[in-house]
């Protein structure tokens, strides 16, 4: 890996999370989230 390995990992994680959030928003998972909140 070498110098800047952590920064590269952080960038990859941010890209992964943002794409995951985008997928969740676009696939209509809001219904799923609402149901999960009702579970104690």
Legacy VTK file of the C-alpha trace (Angstrom):
# vtk DataFile Version 3.0
C-alpha trace
ASCII
DATASET POLYDATA
POINTS 40 float
0.000 0.000 0.000
2.526 2.595 1.079
1.959 6.296 1.671
-1.637 7.483 1.541
-3.080 4.000 1.974
-5.461 5.134 4.702
-6.674 8.033 2.587
-7.341 5.686 -0.313
-9.284 3.385 1.983
-11.335 6.311 3.323
-12.113 7.451 -0.224
-13.230 3.948 -1.182
-15.429 3.701 1.904
-17.009 7.089 1.174
-17.704 6.072 -2.429
-19.180 2.776 -1.274
-21.407 4.410 1.358
-22.622 7.149 -0.976
-23.494 4.607 -3.668
-25.244 2.459 -1.070
-27.290 5.444 0.146
-28.112 6.362 -3.443
-29.280 2.804 -4.136
-31.427 2.771 -1.001
-33.046 6.076 -1.920
-33.703 5.077 -5.521
-35.010 1.571 -4.799
-37.754 2.855 -2.505
-36.444 1.370 0.708
-38.167 4.104 2.734
-41.000 1.661 3.443
-38.450 -0.806 4.752
-36.872 1.796 7.029
-40.250 2.829 8.414
-41.036 -0.771 9.343
-37.654 -1.208 11.017
-38.303 1.831 13.259
-41.502 0.267 14.608
-39.579 -2.749 15.917
-38.525 -2.077 19.528
LINES 1 41
40 0 1 2 3 4 5 6 7 8 9 10 11 12 13 14 15 16 17 18 19 20 21 22 23 24 25 26 27 28 29 30 31 32 33 34 35 36 37 38 39
